[in-house]
Amino acid sequence: MGKIVTFGEIMLRLKSPYGERLMQSDKLEATFGGGEANVAVSCANFGMDTSYVTVLPDNDIAKSCVRQLRGFGVNVDDIHYRNGRMGIYFLEPGAVQRPSKVIYDREYSAISLTKPGDIDWLKIFENASWFHVTGITPALTQNSALVTLEAVTAAKQAGLTVSMDLNYRGNLWKYGKKAAEIMPSIVKYVDVCIANEEDVQKALDIHNDADVTKGALDENKYKELSDKVLKTYPNIKLIAITLRESRNADINGWGACLNDRKDFYVSRKYEITDIVDRVGGGDSFAAGLIYGLNTYGNSKDALEFAVAASCLKHTIYGDFSRFTVPEVEKLMRGDGSGRVQR
């Protein structure tokens, strides 16, 4: 198997301490994170040869970020340094019935100023077999959308498998285009699609009456929704839809389903209580699916590995997951006791 390449923005994350609102806290906890970087870190943790592509300013904060990525075993040779700034996002963690809140400060970031032609994709894709992107980058600017389209087009020309997490972010689409106007032209180059029901509805304008706000989910609705996506996009080989039952900010039911055009699979469901940090949970799922599809040779095991990896991510602080394959497989095979390992 060749290397895994991911592309997107990594940001400085500033978070208020648990139980405090941004407006009341006199200190913020600083880490780094971003959807595609989170996927790269997880893939590297799973032992995969992983390269992360982004654009950063040439300053000490960016260098600290790159040093951290390198420490996880992520190849950072294809990070570009240009004018602009490093994006920031502020996180206010939710508690009980109070939801989490994210505030973005990423205008004029270095990656958002990048234009088509600035990155030599065919060189980056040498010795690669898989390319992963999300719907976050196309939401930044018109140029960011064009660069993403350029990247997936080049990936297909180079013979790579392309995965995309639709990752709809309503607060980012500010440049006069709706997601459903931009995303379909990118998705037609995608082999493996990852989403939740809102992503499908907002990014692809494909609808049914699945309701994420009810707390309990009807799996049949997701079979119907995934069938619609596969019918609309014949290039997609499989779609995985995450199933989050939000009891409140601290207690979630967590699972996923997968439609590979031959069968429809529904994973084991986990009851996650006392959530430590749910940010990055979907990215851990995406990385787990990439690993599983490249390792197990069947959709069912790949799905179960992805869900278990994501479940574990909810137990640690920060965007980045920090679990190994044996740890994920242990939960995947049924040991969720949390007993001390001696």
Secondary structure, DSSP 4 states (H G I P E B T S, - for coil): --EEEEE---EEEEEPPTT--TTT-S--EEEEE-HHHHHHHHHHHTT--EEEE-EE-SSHHHHHHHHHHHHTT-B-TT-EE-SSB--EEEEE--BTTBPPEEEEE-TTBTGGG--TTSS-HHHHTTTEEEEEEESSGGGT-HHHHHHHHHHHHHHHHTT-EEEEE----TTT--SS--HHHHHHHHHTT-SEEEE-HHHHHHHH-------GGGSS--HHHHHHHHHHHHHH-TT--EEEEEEEEESSSS-EEEEEEEE-SS-EEE---EEE-S-S--TTHHHHHHHHHHHHHHHTSSHHHHHHHHHHHHHHHTTSSSSS----HHHHHHHHTT----PPP-
